[in-house]
Amino acid sequence: MAHAADLAILLVEDNPDHRELTLSALHEVCDASRIRCAEDGADALDFLFGRGPHAGRDARKQPRLVILDMKLTRLHGIDVLKAMRDDPLTQSVPVVVLSGSTERAELDRCYEAGANSVVRKSTDHDELRRKMKQVYEFWVTVNEANSNSRV
């Protein structure tokens, strides 16, 4: 496992099939050791803030990018996003929300809560690979890292 400072992406996805598809696509462009998964919103916040099962993790070191499913069990993606934006440790970490919704109001809620980008989910593997490659290339290689994720 990479050191927390080397963490490129935190993927938050509760659907095992979607998680595996997304991970497979990300593994084509990013070393697997630089990707961490959280299976729900509560686990994601515990990881980001270094609490619960992640107590002892240096929460000053944040991932370069959080890819966040909008409709999560236990804690909705919008609530995860709001909690991130309310905390100085995570308020500037880029968040790309994955959404299956086509409803404009749902997508607007993501941006209003602080999403940097909203990407439509795809079950077509080629389309998902293309989208994840573009997300990775922009947010991890082109975009300048925020102070909490600079290595």
N, C-alpha and C positions, 0 to 999 in steps of 0.2 A: 504493500500500500504506500502510495506517495505521501510525503509530508503534507500537512494541511496547507502550507504555503504554496505547494505545487498543485493544489486542487483547481482544476479548470472549471468543472461543471458539477453542480448539484442538480440531479434530475429528480423531480418529485412527481411520482406517478403511482397511483394505487392499483391500476388494472395491470395484472401480470403480463397479458398479451401485448398491450400498448407499451409497457415498460421494456419488454424484450425487443420489440420492433424498433423503438427509439434508441435503445442501447446499441443494437446491432448497427444502426445507421451512424451513430456517433463514433463507434469503434473504428469506422472506416477513416475517420479524420482526426481522432484524438486517442492517445494512448489510454487504454482501459484503466490504468492506475491513477489517471488524473480525473476520473469520473466517479462520483459517489451517488448512490441512490437512497432516496427516502421513500418509504412505501405509503406515507400519508402526511398530511399537513402538520400534525402534532410532532411527528418524528423529525420533519424538516426543521421546525422551529427549535426543537431540542438540540439538533445538530448545530444550527447556525449560532445559537446562543450558548452552546457548551453546557447544557444542563441535562438532567435525567440520565439516560444511558450514555450520553456523550459528555458527562461531567468530566472536567479535566482537559477537554479540548480547548485550545487557545482560540477563543471567540474573536480575538483581534485579527485573526487571519481568516479571511472570507474567500469563498470561491470567486472566480472571475465572472461567473454567470450562473443564474438559477433558471432552470427550465421547469416551469410549474404548471401542472395540470390544473385546469380551473375547477372541475367538479371532482373533489376529493371526498373520501369518507372521513369521519371524525372531525375534520376542520376544513371548511371550504377554501379553495385556492384564493378567493378574494380576501378572506380573513387572514390567511398566511401573508399575503401581500401587504395588507394594512399593518400587520404586526411588524413586518420587515421595515416598512417605511416610517414607522413610529420609533424605531430604535437607531441611535447613532451608529452602532456597529454594522447595521445592514441597510441603512436608508439609501446608500448610493450604489449598492450592488445591482447590476443590471438584471432585470427579470423579464424573461420571455414566457408569456402565458400560452399554453397549448389549449385550444378550445375546439370542441366539436360543434359549437353553436354557430348558426348563421344569423342569429338575431342581433340586429344592430344595438339594441339596448344592453344585451349581455356583453357584447364587445366593448361598448362604451364604459360599462361598469369596471372592466379590467383597467382601462386607461385612467379612469377617475380614481381608482385605488392605487395607482402608481406604476402600472406595467410600462416597461420601456418598449415592448413590442407584443403583438398578439399574432400567433401563427395558427392557422387552421390545421387540426389533426387530419391525418390521412392514414387509411389502412392499406393504401397502395404502397408497397415497399419502395418502388423506384421514386415515387413522388416524395415520400417521407425522407428517403436518403438525400434527395436534392435539397429539400428544405433544411434538414439538419446540417448538411454541409454548409449551406449559406449562413445559417444562424451561427455555427461555429466560426466560420471564416470571418464574419463581421465582428461578433462580440468578443471572440477570444484572440484573434490574430490582428484585426484591423483596429478595433476600438482600443483606446488607451485605458489601462486598468485604473480603477479607483484606488485610493490610498490604502484601503484595508485588504486589497487583493494583489497589490504590487509585490512582486518577489524581490 
